[in-house]
């Protein structure tokens, strides 16, 4: 996902939207796992990253 976002100039708008969406979901999943393991600070950081990448996604 990060490579796709890095090369975003070469992506179609649909591919860019999909890459950002799946990166957002991955970051949210990581945050949930970190929270479950008791690492609240890292979970919050991952949620902040997800919010930044996934701006405009309702998830």
C-alpha distance matrix in Angstrom:
0.0 3.8 5.4 5.1 6.2 8.5 10.0 10.3 14.0 13.6 11.9 14.3 14.5 13.8 10.5 9.5 11.0 9.4 5.7 7.4 9.5 7.5 5.9 9.7 11.0 9.5 10.9 14.0 14.5 14.4 16.8 19.0 19.3 20.1 22.6 24.2 24.7 26.4 24.0 24.3 23.4 20.1 19.4 20.4 18.1 15.0 16.5 17.0 13.4 12.6 15.5 14.5 11.0 12.5 15.7 17.6 16.2 19.1 17.4
3.8 0.0 3.8 5.4 5.0 6.0 8.6 9.6 13.1 13.5 12.6 15.5 15.7 15.9 12.7 10.9 12.8 12.1 8.3 8.9 11.8 10.4 7.8 11.0 13.1 11.3 11.6 15.1 16.0 15.2 17.2 20.0 20.2 20.3 23.0 24.9 25.0 26.4 23.6 23.9 22.4 19.1 19.1 19.8 16.9 14.4 16.3 16.2 12.4 12.6 15.3 13.5 10.5 13.1 15.8 18.3 17.6 20.7 19.1
5.4 3.8 0.0 3.8 5.4 4.9 6.2 8.4 11.4 11.1 10.9 14.3 15.4 15.8 12.3 11.0 13.8 13.1 9.5 11.1 14.1 12.7 10.9 14.3 16.2 14.5 15.2 18.7 19.3 18.5 20.9 23.5 23.5 23.8 26.5 28.3 28.3 29.9 27.1 27.5 26.1 22.7 22.8 23.6 20.7 18.2 20.1 19.9 16.1 16.3 18.8 16.8 13.7 16.1 18.7 20.8 20.3 23.5 22.2
5.1 5.4 3.8 0.0 3.8 5.4 5.2 5.9 9.3 8.6 7.5 10.7 11.8 12.0 8.5 7.4 10.5 9.9 6.7 8.8 11.8 11.0 10.0 13.3 15.2 14.3 15.4 18.5 19.4 19.3 21.5 23.9 24.3 24.9 27.4 29.1 29.6 31.1 28.6 28.7 27.4 24.1 23.7 24.3 21.7 19.0 20.2 20.1 16.4 15.9 18.0 16.2 12.7 14.5 16.9 18.5 18.0 21.4 20.5
6.2 5.0 5.4 3.8 0.0 3.8 5.4 4.8 8.6 9.5 8.5 11.3 11.4 12.4 9.6 7.0 9.7 10.3 7.0 7.4 11.0 11.1 9.3 11.9 14.6 14.1 14.3 17.3 18.9 18.7 20.3 23.0 23.8 24.0 26.2 28.4 28.9 30.0 27.2 26.9 25.4 22.4 22.1 22.1 19.4 17.1 18.1 17.4 13.7 13.6 15.3 13.0 9.7 12.1 14.1 16.1 16.1 19.7 19.1
8.5 6.0 4.9 5.4 3.8 0.0 3.8 5.5 8.2 9.4 9.9 13.3 14.0 15.4 12.6 10.2 13.3 13.9 10.6 11.1 14.7 14.6 12.4 15.1 17.8 16.8 16.7 20.0 21.5 20.7 22.4 25.3 25.8 25.7 28.1 30.4 30.5 31.5 28.5 28.4 26.5 23.5 23.8 23.7 20.6 18.8 20.3 19.2 15.5 16.2 17.9 15.1 12.4 15.3 17.0 19.3 19.6 23.2 22.6
10.0 8.6 6.2 5.2 5.4 3.8 0.0 3.8 5.5 5.8 7.0 10.7 12.2 13.9 11.1 9.4 13.0 13.7 11.0 12.3 15.8 15.8 14.4 17.2 19.7 18.9 19.5 22.6 23.9 23.5 25.3 28.1 28.6 28.8 31.2 33.3 33.5 34.8 31.9 31.9 30.1 27.0 27.1 27.1 24.2 22.1 23.4 22.4 18.8 19.0 20.5 17.9 14.9 17.2 18.8 20.6 20.9 24.6 24.2
10.3 9.6 8.4 5.9 4.8 5.5 3.8 0.0 3.8 5.3 5.1 8.1 8.9 11.0 8.8 6.5 10.0 11.5 9.4 10.2 13.7 14.5 13.5 15.7 18.4 18.4 18.9 21.6 23.3 23.4 24.8 27.4 28.5 28.8 30.8 33.0 33.7 34.7 32.0 31.5 29.9 27.0 26.7 26.4 23.7 21.6 22.2 21.2 17.8 17.6 18.6 16.0 13.0 14.8 16.0 17.4 18.1 21.8 21.9
14.0 13.1 11.4 9.3 8.6 8.2 5.5 3.8 0.0 3.8 5.6 8.1 9.5 12.4 10.8 9.1 12.5 14.4 12.9 13.7 17.0 18.1 17.3 19.3 22.1 22.2 22.6 25.3 27.1 27.1 28.5 31.2 32.2 32.5 34.5 36.8 37.4 38.4 35.5 35.0 33.2 30.5 30.2 29.8 27.0 25.1 25.7 24.4 21.1 21.0 21.7 18.9 16.2 17.9 18.6 19.7 20.8 24.6 25.1
13.6 13.5 11.1 8.6 9.5 9.4 5.8 5.3 3.8 0.0 3.8 6.8 9.5 11.6 9.6 9.2 12.9 13.9 12.6 14.4 17.3 17.9 17.6 20.1 22.4 22.3 23.3 26.0 27.3 27.6 29.4 31.8 32.6 33.2 35.4 37.3 38.0 39.4 36.7 36.4 34.9 31.9 31.5 31.4 28.8 26.5 27.2 26.4 23.0 22.5 23.6 21.2 18.1 19.5 20.6 21.5 22.0 25.8 26.0
11.9 12.6 10.9 7.5 8.5 9.9 7.0 5.1 5.6 3.8 0.0 3.8 6.4 7.9 5.8 5.8 9.4 10.3 9.5 11.6 14.1 14.8 15.1 17.5 19.4 19.8 21.1 23.4 24.8 25.5 27.2 29.3 30.4 31.3 33.2 35.0 36.0 37.4 35.0 34.6 33.4 30.4 29.6 29.6 27.3 24.7 25.1 24.6 21.3 20.3 21.4 19.4 16.0 16.9 18.2 18.7 18.9 22.5 22.7
14.3 15.5 14.3 10.7 11.3 13.3 10.7 8.1 8.1 6.8 3.8 0.0 3.8 5.4 5.2 6.2 8.6 9.9 10.5 12.3 14.1 15.4 16.4 18.3 20.0 21.0 22.5 24.3 25.8 26.9 28.5 30.4 31.7 32.8 34.5 36.2 37.5 38.9 36.7 36.0 35.0 32.3 31.1 30.9 29.0 26.3 26.2 25.8 22.8 21.3 22.0 20.4 17.1 17.2 18.1 17.8 18.1 21.6 22.2
14.5 15.7 15.4 11.8 11.4 14.0 12.2 8.9 9.5 9.5 6.4 3.8 0.0 3.8 5.5 5.1 6.1 8.6 9.9 10.6 12.2 14.3 15.3 16.4 18.4 20.0 21.1 22.5 24.4 25.8 26.9 28.7 30.4 31.5 32.8 34.7 36.3 37.4 35.2 34.2 33.3 30.8 29.4 28.9 27.2 24.7 24.1 23.6 20.9 19.2 19.4 17.9 14.9 14.5 15.0 14.4 14.9 18.4 19.5
13.8 15.9 15.8 12.0 12.4 15.4 13.9 11.0 12.4 11.6 7.9 5.4 3.8 0.0 3.8 5.4 5.1 6.2 8.6 10.0 10.5 12.3 14.2 15.3 16.6 18.3 20.0 21.1 22.6 24.4 25.7 27.1 28.8 30.3 31.5 33.1 34.8 36.2 34.4 33.5 33.0 30.4 28.6 28.5 27.1 24.2 23.5 23.6 21.1 18.8 19.4 18.6 15.3 14.2 15.4 14.4 13.9 17.1 17.9
10.5 12.7 12.3 8.5 9.6 12.6 11.1 8.8 10.8 9.6 5.8 5.2 5.5 3.8 0.0 3.8 5.5 5.1 6.0 8.6 9.7 10.5 12.1 14.1 15.3 16.3 18.2 19.9 21.0 22.4 24.2 25.7 27.0 28.4 30.1 31.6 33.0 34.6 32.5 32.0 31.4 28.6 27.1 27.3 25.6 22.6 22.5 22.7 19.7 17.7 19.0 18.0 14.3 14.0 15.8 15.7 14.9 18.2 18.3
9.5 10.9 11.0 7.4 7.0 10.2 9.4 6.5 9.1 9.2 5.8 6.2 5.1 5.4 3.8 0.0 3.8 5.4 5.1 6.2 8.5 10.0 10.6 12.2 14.3 15.3 16.5 18.3 20.0 21.1 22.5 24.4 25.9 26.9 28.4 30.3 31.6 32.9 30.6 29.9 28.9 26.2 25.0 24.8 22.9 20.2 20.0 19.8 16.8 15.2 16.1 14.6 11.1 11.3 12.9 13.2 13.1 16.7 16.9
11.0 12.8 13.8 10.5 9.7 13.3 13.0 10.0 12.5 12.9 9.4 8.6 6.1 5.1 5.5 3.8 0.0 3.8 5.5 5.3 6.1 8.7 10.0 10.6 12.4 14.3 15.4 16.6 18.4 20.1 21.1 22.7 24.6 25.8 26.9 28.8 30.5 31.6 29.6 28.6 28.0 25.5 23.8 23.5 22.1 19.3 18.5 18.5 16.0 13.7 14.3 13.5 10.2 9.2 10.6 10.2 9.7 13.2 13.7
9.4 12.1 13.1 9.9 10.3 13.9 13.7 11.5 14.4 13.9 10.3 9.9 8.6 6.2 5.1 5.4 3.8 0.0 3.8 5.5 5.0 6.2 8.5 9.8 10.6 12.2 14.2 15.3 16.5 18.3 19.9 21.1 22.7 24.3 25.7 27.1 28.8 30.3 28.6 27.9 27.6 24.9 23.0 23.3 22.1 18.9 18.4 19.1 16.5 13.9 15.2 15.1 11.5 10.3 12.7 12.5 10.8 13.8 13.4
5.7 8.3 9.5 6.7 7.0 10.6 11.0 9.4 12.9 12.6 9.5 10.5 9.9 8.6 6.0 5.1 5.5 3.8 0.0 3.8 5.4 5.3 6.1 8.5 10.0 10.5 12.2 14.2 15.3 16.5 18.3 20.0 21.2 22.4 24.2 25.8 27.0 28.6 26.5 26.1 25.5 22.6 21.2 21.6 19.9 16.7 16.9 17.4 14.3 12.3 14.3 13.6 9.8 9.8 12.7 13.5 12.1 15.4 14.4
7.4 8.9 11.1 8.8 7.4 11.1 12.3 10.2 13.7 14.4 11.6 12.3 10.6 10.0 8.6 6.2 5.3 5.5 3.8 0.0 3.8 5.6 5.1 6.0 8.6 9.8 10.5 12.2 14.2 15.3 16.4 18.4 20.0 20.9 22.3 24.3 25.7 26.8 24.6 23.8 23.0 20.4 18.9 18.8 17.2 14.3 14.0 14.1 11.3 9.2 10.6 9.9 6.2 6.1 9.0 10.3 9.2 12.6 11.9
9.5 11.8 14.1 11.8 11.0 14.7 15.8 13.7 17.0 17.3 14.1 14.1 12.2 10.5 9.7 8.5 6.1 5.0 5.4 3.8 0.0 3.8 5.5 5.1 6.3 8.7 10.0 10.7 12.4 14.4 15.4 16.7 18.6 20.1 21.1 22.7 24.6 25.8 24.1 23.2 23.1 20.6 18.4 18.6 17.7 14.5 13.6 14.5 12.3 9.2 10.7 11.3 8.1 6.2 9.3 9.6 7.3 10.1 9.0
7.5 10.4 12.7 11.0 11.1 14.6 15.8 14.5 18.1 17.9 14.8 15.4 14.3 12.3 10.5 10.0 8.7 6.2 5.3 5.6 3.8 0.0 3.8 5.3 5.0 6.1 8.6 9.8 10.5 12.3 14.1 15.3 16.6 18.3 19.8 21.1 22.7 24.4 22.8 22.4 22.4 19.6 17.6 18.5 17.5 13.9 13.8 15.3 12.8 10.0 12.5 13.2 9.9 8.9 12.5 13.2 10.6 12.8 10.8
5.9 7.8 10.9 10.0 9.3 12.4 14.4 13.5 17.3 17.6 15.1 16.4 15.3 14.2 12.1 10.6 10.0 8.5 6.1 5.1 5.5 3.8 0.0 3.8 5.4 5.0 6.2 8.6 9.8 10.5 12.3 14.3 15.4 16.4 18.2 20.0 21.1 22.5 20.5 20.1 19.7 16.7 15.2 15.9 14.4 11.0 11.5 12.6 9.6 7.5 10.5 10.7 7.5 7.9 11.6 13.3 11.4 13.8 11.7
9.7 11.0 14.3 13.3 11.9 15.1 17.2 15.7 19.3 20.1 17.5 18.3 16.4 15.3 14.1 12.2 10.6 9.8 8.5 6.0 5.1 5.3 3.8 0.0 3.8 5.4 5.2 6.2 8.6 9.9 10.6 12.4 14.4 15.3 16.4 18.4 20.1 21.1 19.1 18.2 18.0 15.5 13.4 13.6 12.7 9.4 8.7 10.1 8.0 4.7 7.4 8.6 6.2 5.3 9.0 10.8 8.5 10.5 8.3
11.0 13.1 16.2 15.2 14.6 17.8 19.7 18.4 22.1 22.4 19.4 20.0 18.4 16.6 15.3 14.3 12.4 10.6 10.0 8.6 6.3 5.0 5.4 3.8 0.0 3.8 5.5 5.1 6.1 8.6 9.8 10.6 12.4 14.2 15.2 16.5 18.5 20.0 18.7 18.0 18.6 16.0 13.4 14.4 14.3 10.6 9.9 12.4 10.8 7.5 10.2 12.1 10.0 8.5 12.0 13.0 9.9 10.9 7.8
9.5 11.3 14.5 14.3 14.1 16.8 18.9 18.4 22.2 22.3 19.8 21.0 20.0 18.3 16.3 15.3 14.3 12.2 10.5 9.8 8.7 6.1 5.0 5.4 3.8 0.0 3.8 5.4 5.1 6.2 8.6 9.9 10.7 12.3 14.2 15.4 16.6 18.5 16.9 17.0 17.3 14.2 12.2 14.0 13.3 9.5 10.2 12.6 10.5 8.3 11.8 13.1 10.9 10.7 14.4 16.0 13.3 14.6 11.4
10.9 11.6 15.2 15.4 14.3 16.7 19.5 18.9 22.6 23.3 21.1 22.5 21.1 20.0 18.2 16.5 15.4 14.2 12.2 10.5 10.0 8.6 6.2 5.2 5.5 3.8 0.0 3.8 5.4 5.1 6.1 8.7 9.9 10.4 12.1 14.2 15.3 16.4 14.4 14.1 13.9 11.0 9.1 10.4 9.5 5.7 6.7 9.1 7.2 5.5 9.2 10.6 9.3 9.7 13.0 15.3 13.1 14.3 11.3
14.0 15.1 18.7 18.5 17.3 20.0 22.6 21.6 25.3 26.0 23.4 24.3 22.5 21.1 19.9 18.3 16.6 15.3 14.2 12.2 10.7 9.8 8.6 6.2 5.1 5.4 3.8 0.0 3.8 5.4 5.0 6.3 8.7 9.8 10.4 12.3 14.3 15.3 13.9 13.0 13.7 11.5 8.5 9.7 10.2 6.8 5.9 9.3 8.8 6.2 9.0 11.6 10.9 10.0 13.0 14.7 12.1 12.3 8.8
14.5 16.0 19.3 19.4 18.9 21.5 23.9 23.3 27.1 27.3 24.8 25.8 24.4 22.6 21.0 20.0 18.4 16.5 15.3 14.2 12.4 10.5 9.8 8.6 6.1 5.1 5.4 3.8 0.0 3.8 5.4 5.1 6.3 8.7 9.8 10.6 12.5 14.4 13.5 13.6 14.9 12.3 9.5 11.9 12.5 9.0 9.2 12.7 11.9 9.7 12.7 15.1 14.0 13.3 16.5 18.0 15.0 15.0 11.3
14.4 15.2 18.5 19.3 18.7 20.7 23.5 23.4 27.1 27.6 25.5 26.9 25.8 24.4 22.4 21.1 20.1 18.3 16.5 15.3 14.4 12.3 10.5 9.9 8.6 6.2 5.1 5.4 3.8 0.0 3.8 5.4 5.1 6.1 8.5 9.8 10.6 12.4 10.9 11.5 12.3 9.3 7.3 10.3 10.2 7.0 8.6 11.8 10.9 9.9 13.2 15.1 14.2 14.5 17.7 19.8 17.3 17.7 14.1
16.8 17.2 20.9 21.5 20.3 22.4 25.3 24.8 28.5 29.4 27.2 28.5 26.9 25.7 24.2 22.5 21.1 19.9 18.3 16.4 15.4 14.1 12.3 10.6 9.8 8.6 6.1 5.0 5.4 3.8 0.0 3.8 5.5 5.1 6.0 8.5 9.8 10.5 8.9 8.5 9.5 7.2 4.1 6.9 7.9 5.4 6.0 9.5 9.8 9.0 11.6 13.9 14.1 14.1 16.7 18.9 16.7 16.5 13.2
19.0 20.0 23.5 23.9 23.0 25.3 28.1 27.4 31.2 31.8 29.3 30.4 28.7 27.1 25.7 24.4 22.7 21.1 20.0 18.4 16.7 15.3 14.3 12.4 10.6 9.9 8.7 6.3 5.1 5.4 3.8 0.0 3.8 5.5 5.1 6.1 8.6 9.9 9.7 9.4 11.7 10.1 6.7 9.5 11.4 9.1 8.9 12.6 13.2 11.7 14.0 16.8 16.8 16.1 18.7 20.3 17.6 16.8 13.2
19.3 20.2 23.5 24.3 23.8 25.8 28.6 28.5 32.2 32.6 30.4 31.7 30.4 28.8 27.0 25.9 24.6 22.7 21.2 20.0 18.6 16.6 15.4 14.4 12.4 10.7 9.9 8.7 6.3 5.1 5.5 3.8 0.0 3.8 5.4 5.0 6.3 8.7 8.8 10.0 12.2 10.1 7.8 11.4 12.7 10.5 11.5 14.9 15.0 14.1 16.8 19.2 18.9 18.7 21.6 23.4 20.7 20.2 16.5
20.1 20.3 23.8 24.9 24.0 25.7 28.8 28.8 32.5 33.2 31.3 32.8 31.5 30.3 28.4 26.9 25.8 24.3 22.4 20.9 20.1 18.3 16.4 15.3 14.2 12.3 10.4 9.8 8.7 6.1 5.1 5.5 3.8 0.0 3.8 5.4 5.0 6.3 5.2 6.8 8.7 6.7 5.2 9.0 10.2 8.9 10.5 13.5 13.9 13.9 16.4 18.5 18.7 19.1 21.7 24.0 21.7 21.4 18.0
22.6 23.0 26.5 27.4 26.2 28.1 31.2 30.8 34.5 35.4 33.2 34.5 32.8 31.5 30.1 28.4 26.9 25.7 24.2 22.3 21.1 19.8 18.2 16.4 15.2 14.2 12.1 10.4 9.8 8.5 6.0 5.1 5.4 3.8 0.0 3.8 5.3 5.0 5.3 5.2 8.4 7.9 5.4 8.3 10.8 10.2 10.5 13.5 14.9 14.6 16.4 19.0 19.7 19.6 21.8 23.7 21.5 20.6 17.3
24.2 24.9 28.3 29.1 28.4 30.4 33.3 33.0 36.8 37.3 35.0 36.2 34.7 33.1 31.6 30.3 28.8 27.1 25.8 24.3 22.7 21.1 20.0 18.4 16.5 15.4 14.2 12.3 10.6 9.8 8.5 6.1 5.0 5.4 3.8 0.0 3.8 5.4 7.5 8.5 11.8 11.2 9.0 12.1 14.4 13.3 13.7 17.0 18.1 17.4 19.5 22.2 22.5 22.1 24.5 26.2 23.6 22.5 19.0
24.7 25.0 28.3 29.6 28.9 30.5 33.5 33.7 37.4 38.0 36.0 37.5 36.3 34.8 33.0 31.6 30.5 28.8 27.0 25.7 24.6 22.7 21.1 20.1 18.5 16.6 15.3 14.3 12.5 10.6 9.8 8.6 6.3 5.0 5.3 3.8 0.0 3.8 5.7 8.3 11.1 10.3 9.4 12.8 14.5 13.8 15.1 18.1 18.8 18.8 21.1 23.4 23.7 23.9 26.4 28.5 26.1 25.4 21.8
26.4 26.4 29.9 31.1 30.0 31.5 34.8 34.7 38.4 39.4 37.4 38.9 37.4 36.2 34.6 32.9 31.6 30.3 28.6 26.8 25.8 24.4 22.5 21.1 20.0 18.5 16.4 15.3 14.4 12.4 10.5 9.9 8.7 6.3 5.0 5.4 3.8 0.0 3.8 5.7 8.8 9.3 8.7 11.3 13.5 13.8 14.7 17.2 18.7 19.0 20.8 23.0 24.0 24.2 26.3 28.5 26.5 25.6 22.4
24.0 23.6 27.1 28.6 27.2 28.5 31.9 32.0 35.5 36.7 35.0 36.7 35.2 34.4 32.5 30.6 29.6 28.6 26.5 24.6 24.1 22.8 20.5 19.1 18.7 16.9 14.4 13.9 13.5 10.9 8.9 9.7 8.8 5.2 5.3 7.5 5.7 3.8 0.0 3.8 5.7 5.7 6.2 8.8 10.3 10.9 12.4 14.5 15.7 16.6 18.5 20.3 21.4 22.1 24.2 26.7 25.0 24.6 21.5
24.3 23.9 27.5 28.7 26.9 28.4 31.9 31.5 35.0 36.4 34.6 36.0 34.2 33.5 32.0 29.9 28.6 27.9 26.1 23.8 23.2 22.4 20.1 18.2 18.0 17.0 14.1 13.0 13.6 11.5 8.5 9.4 10.0 6.8 5.2 8.5 8.3 5.7 3.8 0.0 3.8 5.6 5.0 6.1 8.7 9.9 10.4 12.3 14.3 15.1 16.3 18.4 20.0 20.4 22.0 24.5 23.0 22.3 19.6
23.4 22.4 26.1 27.4 25.4 26.5 30.1 29.9 33.2 34.9 33.4 35.0 33.3 33.0 31.4 28.9 28.0 27.6 25.5 23.0 23.1 22.4 19.7 18.0 18.6 17.3 13.9 13.7 14.9 12.3 9.5 11.7 12.2 8.7 8.4 11.8 11.1 8.8 5.7 3.8 0.0 3.8 5.4 5.2 6.3 8.8 10.0 10.7 12.6 14.3 15.4 16.8 18.7 19.7 21.1 24.0 23.0 22.8 20.4
20.1 19.1 22.7 24.1 22.4 23.5 27.0 27.0 30.5 31.9 30.4 32.3 30.8 30.4 28.6 26.2 25.5 24.9 22.6 20.4 20.6 19.6 16.7 15.5 16.0 14.2 11.0 11.5 12.3 9.3 7.2 10.1 10.1 6.7 7.9 11.2 10.3 9.3 5.7 5.6 3.8 0.0 3.8 5.4 5.0 6.3 8.6 9.8 10.6 12.3 14.2 15.4 16.6 17.9 19.8 22.8 21.6 21.8 19.1
19.4 19.1 22.8 23.7 22.1 23.8 27.1 26.7 30.2 31.5 29.6 31.1 29.4 28.6 27.1 25.0 23.8 23.0 21.2 18.9 18.4 17.6 15.2 13.4 13.4 12.2 9.1 8.5 9.5 7.3 4.1 6.7 7.8 5.2 5.4 9.0 9.4 8.7 6.2 5.0 5.4 3.8 0.0 3.8 5.4 5.2 6.2 8.7 9.9 10.5 12.3 14.3 15.4 16.0 18.0 20.5 18.9 18.8 15.9
20.4 19.8 23.6 24.3 22.1 23.7 27.1 26.4 29.8 31.4 29.6 30.9 28.9 28.5 27.3 24.8 23.5 23.3 21.6 18.8 18.6 18.5 15.9 13.6 14.4 14.0 10.4 9.7 11.9 10.3 6.9 9.5 11.4 9.0 8.3 12.1 12.8 11.3 8.8 6.1 5.2 5.4 3.8 0.0 3.8 5.4 5.1 6.2 8.7 9.8 10.5 12.4 14.3 14.9 16.2 18.9 17.9 17.7 15.4
18.1 16.9 20.7 21.7 19.4 20.6 24.2 23.7 27.0 28.8 27.3 29.0 27.2 27.1 25.6 22.9 22.1 22.1 19.9 17.2 17.7 17.5 14.4 12.7 14.3 13.3 9.5 10.2 12.5 10.2 7.9 11.4 12.7 10.2 10.8 14.4 14.5 13.5 10.3 8.7 6.3 5.0 5.4 3.8 0.0 3.8 5.4 5.1 6.3 8.7 9.9 10.7 12.5 14.0 15.4 18.6 17.9 18.6 16.4
15.0 14.4 18.2 19.0 17.1 18.8 22.1 21.6 25.1 26.5 24.7 26.3 24.7 24.2 22.6 20.2 19.3 18.9 16.7 14.3 14.5 13.9 11.0 9.4 10.6 9.5 5.7 6.8 9.0 7.0 5.4 9.1 10.5 8.9 10.2 13.3 13.8 13.8 10.9 9.9 8.8 6.3 5.2 5.4 3.8 0.0 3.8 5.3 5.0 6.1 8.6 9.8 10.5 11.7 13.9 16.9 15.6 16.4 13.9
16.5 16.3 20.1 20.2 18.1 20.3 23.4 22.2 25.7 27.2 25.1 26.2 24.1 23.5 22.5 20.0 18.5 18.4 16.9 14.0 13.6 13.8 11.5 8.7 9.9 10.2 6.7 5.9 9.2 8.6 6.0 8.9 11.5 10.5 10.5 13.7 15.1 14.7 12.4 10.4 10.0 8.6 6.2 5.1 5.4 3.8 0.0 3.8 5.4 4.9 6.1 8.6 9.9 10.0 11.7 14.4 13.1 13.3 11.0
17.0 16.2 19.9 20.1 17.4 19.2 22.4 21.2 24.4 26.4 24.6 25.8 23.6 23.6 22.7 19.8 18.5 19.1 17.4 14.1 14.5 15.3 12.6 10.1 12.4 12.6 9.1 9.3 12.7 11.8 9.5 12.6 14.9 13.5 13.5 17.0 18.1 17.2 14.5 12.3 10.7 9.8 8.7 6.2 5.1 5.3 3.8 0.0 3.8 5.4 5.1 6.3 8.7 9.7 10.6 13.7 13.5 14.3 12.9
13.4 12.4 16.1 16.4 13.7 15.5 18.8 17.8 21.1 23.0 21.3 22.8 20.9 21.1 19.7 16.8 16.0 16.5 14.3 11.3 12.3 12.8 9.6 8.0 10.8 10.5 7.2 8.8 11.9 10.9 9.8 13.2 15.0 13.9 14.9 18.1 18.8 18.7 15.7 14.3 12.6 10.6 9.9 8.7 6.3 5.0 5.4 3.8 0.0 3.8 5.4 5.1 6.2 8.3 9.9 13.4 13.0 14.7 13.1
12.6 12.6 16.3 15.9 13.6 16.2 19.0 17.6 21.0 22.5 20.3 21.3 19.2 18.8 17.7 15.2 13.7 13.9 12.3 9.2 9.2 10.0 7.5 4.7 7.5 8.3 5.5 6.2 9.7 9.9 9.0 11.7 14.1 13.9 14.6 17.4 18.8 19.0 16.6 15.1 14.3 12.3 10.5 9.8 8.7 6.1 4.9 5.4 3.8 0.0 3.8 5.4 5.2 5.6 8.1 10.9 9.8 11.3 9.5
15.5 15.3 18.8 18.0 15.3 17.9 20.5 18.6 21.7 23.6 21.4 22.0 19.4 19.4 19.0 16.1 14.3 15.2 14.3 10.6 10.7 12.5 10.5 7.4 10.2 11.8 9.2 9.0 12.7 13.2 11.6 14.0 16.8 16.4 16.4 19.5 21.1 20.8 18.5 16.3 15.4 14.2 12.3 10.5 9.9 8.6 6.1 5.1 5.4 3.8 0.0 3.8 5.6 5.1 5.7 8.7 8.5 9.8 9.1
14.5 13.5 16.8 16.2 13.0 15.1 17.9 16.0 18.9 21.2 19.4 20.4 17.9 18.6 18.0 14.6 13.5 15.1 13.6 9.9 11.3 13.2 10.7 8.6 12.1 13.1 10.6 11.6 15.1 15.1 13.9 16.8 19.2 18.5 19.0 22.2 23.4 23.0 20.3 18.4 16.8 15.4 14.3 12.4 10.7 9.8 8.6 6.3 5.1 5.4 3.8 0.0 3.8 5.6 5.6 9.4 10.2 12.5 12.3
11.0 10.5 13.7 12.7 9.7 12.4 14.9 13.0 16.2 18.1 16.0 17.1 14.9 15.3 14.3 11.1 10.2 11.5 9.8 6.2 8.1 9.9 7.5 6.2 10.0 10.9 9.3 10.9 14.0 14.2 14.1 16.8 18.9 18.7 19.7 22.5 23.7 24.0 21.4 20.0 18.7 16.6 15.4 14.3 12.5 10.5 9.9 8.7 6.2 5.2 5.6 3.8 0.0 3.8 5.7 9.0 9.1 12.1 11.6
12.5 13.1 16.1 14.5 12.1 15.3 17.2 14.8 17.9 19.5 16.9 17.2 14.5 14.2 14.0 11.3 9.2 10.3 9.8 6.1 6.2 8.9 7.9 5.3 8.5 10.7 9.7 10.0 13.3 14.5 14.1 16.1 18.7 19.1 19.6 22.1 23.9 24.2 22.1 20.4 19.7 17.9 16.0 14.9 14.0 11.7 10.0 9.7 8.3 5.6 5.1 5.6 3.8 0.0 3.8 6.0 5.4 8.4 8.2
15.7 15.8 18.7 16.9 14.1 17.0 18.8 16.0 18.6 20.6 18.2 18.1 15.0 15.4 15.8 12.9 10.6 12.7 12.7 9.0 9.3 12.5 11.6 9.0 12.0 14.4 13.0 13.0 16.5 17.7 16.7 18.7 21.6 21.7 21.8 24.5 26.4 26.3 24.2 22.0 21.1 19.8 18.0 16.2 15.4 13.9 11.7 10.6 9.9 8.1 5.7 5.6 5.7 3.8 0.0 3.8 5.6 8.4 9.6
17.6 18.3 20.8 18.5 16.1 19.3 20.6 17.4 19.7 21.5 18.7 17.8 14.4 14.4 15.7 13.2 10.2 12.5 13.5 10.3 9.6 13.2 13.3 10.8 13.0 16.0 15.3 14.7 18.0 19.8 18.9 20.3 23.4 24.0 23.7 26.2 28.5 28.5 26.7 24.5 24.0 22.8 20.5 18.9 18.6 16.9 14.4 13.7 13.4 10.9 8.7 9.4 9.0 6.0 3.8 0.0 3.8 6.4 8.9
16.2 17.6 20.3 18.0 16.1 19.6 20.9 18.1 20.8 22.0 18.9 18.1 14.9 13.9 14.9 13.1 9.7 10.8 12.1 9.2 7.3 10.6 11.4 8.5 9.9 13.3 13.1 12.1 15.0 17.3 16.7 17.6 20.7 21.7 21.5 23.6 26.1 26.5 25.0 23.0 23.0 21.6 18.9 17.9 17.9 15.6 13.1 13.5 13.0 9.8 8.5 10.2 9.1 5.4 5.6 3.8 0.0 3.8 5.6
19.1 20.7 23.5 21.4 19.7 23.2 24.6 21.8 24.6 25.8 22.5 21.6 18.4 17.1 18.2 16.7 13.2 13.8 15.4 12.6 10.1 12.8 13.8 10.5 10.9 14.6 14.3 12.3 15.0 17.7 16.5 16.8 20.2 21.4 20.6 22.5 25.4 25.6 24.6 22.3 22.8 21.8 18.8 17.7 18.6 16.4 13.3 14.3 14.7 11.3 9.8 12.5 12.1 8.4 8.4 6.4 3.8 0.0 3.8
17.4 19.1 22.2 20.5 19.1 22.6 24.2 21.9 25.1 26.0 22.7 22.2 19.5 17.9 18.3 16.9 13.7 13.4 14.4 11.9 9.0 10.8 11.7 8.3 7.8 11.4 11.3 8.8 11.3 14.1 13.2 13.2 16.5 18.0 17.3 19.0 21.8 22.4 21.5 19.6 20.4 19.1 15.9 15.4 16.4 13.9 11.0 12.9 13.1 9.5 9.1 12.3 11.6 8.2 9.6 8.9 5.6 3.8 0.0
